[in-house]
Amino acid sequence: MNISENLLRLKTKIPTSVTLVAVSKTKSEAEILDVYRCEQRHFGENKVQEAVRKYENLPKDICWHFIGHLQTNKVKYIAPFIHLIHGVDRLKLLQEIDRQACKFHRVLDCLLQFHIAREDTKFGFDFEECRAMLNQEDFKALKHVRICGVMGMATFTDDMAQQHREFATLKCIFDNLKADYFKDSEDFKIISMGMSEDYEAAIAEGSTMVRIGSAVFGERN
Ligand SMILES: *Cc1c(COP(=O)(O)O)cnc(C)c1O
């Protein structure tokens, strides 16, 4: 199957209310343009240098999502153009995002990443740790970040019941934070969960944004 067939097939399975982020990490600019020509505008990258290079060389109406683990010393490179940072998992990082956003006269949209998988290799807050941060004055002082929701990755498994449980956990975290901290925020509305192998479970559990790579572009090398 080619890329446009992949996209068309996905679009029959993803409700229009759910944003599709095409994860283009490791893929060439020519491949990204193939997807772009099918009217796809949201793309996701997980390496800063690669994201910057692609931003510079590709059409400027692309919305670039940063979905990887972001080091504080690299925030400055993506701050001028990034559309949404998915992987925020510590106050230090938010403070640096705030500083760089201010420098570029922007307010940067961010998602709080939660650790919902069984594997301990995946980054993210746990619930209490995140609440503690949201209560801190240092957090409340940030003026150039906009917290738009949550992000998480499920365990890599064939066990569908487990995928559903983990996604339901993230939905529950979202609902709790919304009620306790973001009741009056119209921005706090994104639940970024679901990848090529598990997006159907994620959507069933309330995902509003899926990050899909191989099911769009084909397998990565
Ligand atoms: C690579 C990646 C994806 C996409 O993975 P696929 O299995 O190719 O769909 C989604 N989210 C994150 C955080 C990733 O690193």
The ligand as a Gaussian input file, in Angstrom:
#p B3LYP/6-31G(d) Opt

LIG

0 1
 C        7.379000       6.814000      17.245000
 C        6.308000       7.359000      18.120000
 C        4.954000       7.244000      17.746000
 C        4.474000       6.549000      16.493000
 O        4.755000       5.186000      16.530000
 P        4.125000       4.180000      15.435000
 O        4.098000       2.871000      16.142000
 O        5.044000       4.194000      14.275000
 O        2.769000       4.668000      15.093000
 C        4.011000       7.824000      18.595000
 N        4.355000       8.446000      19.732000
 C        5.639000       8.563000      20.116000
 C        5.942000       9.280000      21.393000
 C        6.655000       8.021000      19.329000
 O        7.927000       8.142000      19.732000

